[in-house]
């Protein structure tokens, strides 16, 4: 599962992206990987959580709702 979000506001020089993806980890479970930064750049990333697929999906849903409230839109 991969979710790509963007927030573009030319007046404020705001060109941002946010990506949420579920990836397998070494223990046959799921890891939630988050990437963010300026569009066109490499950005930063972190592993936001690891555990069962259900836990990772719940965390991904919470992060998605938060980003949508902050003005991001699905790409």
N, C-alpha and C positions, 0 to 999 in steps of 0.2 A: 504494500500500500504506500503510495506517495501522494502528498498533497502539496501543491505549489500555490503560494499566495503572493500578491504584489500590492504595494501601496505607492501610488504616484500622485504627487501634489506639486506641480511645476512652480506655483507661486512661492512655496516654501523650500524649493530645491530638494524635495523629498522623493527619492527613487529607491525603494527598498523591496527586498524579497524575503520570504520566510518559507522554508520547506520542512515538512514533517514526513518521516518515513519509518516504516517498521521493517527491521532487518533481523535475520537470524543471528543469534550469538553462539558462542562456543559450546554452550550447554543445552543446545536444542530447544531454546526458548526464544523469546522475542526481545529485541532491544529497540527503543525508540530513539531515533537519531534526528536532531534538529539542526538545521543550517539557516543562517540569516546574514544579511549584509546589504550593501548597496548593489543595485542592479548593474551588471557588467563586471563586478568584482568577484573575488574568490569567496569572500565572506568568512564567517566563523562557524564552527560546529561543536556540538557536544552530544553526549549520550544522556538523554533526559531520564531514562528509566530502563530497567531490565526486569524480566520476570515472565509470567505467563502471558500468552497472547491476549487474553481478556484484559489483564491489567494494563498492558501497553496500549490497547485500543481505547480504553477508558481515559488514559492520560492524553492520548492523541486528540480525543474528542474535546477534552477540557482546554487543551492548548489552541485548538482550532476555534472554539467559541470565543476565547480571549482575544485572539488576533482579529477575528471578524468584528468584535466590539471596538477595537482600536483602529478601524478603518481599512483593514486589508481586504482584498477581494480575491476570490478564486481565479486562477489563471487557466 
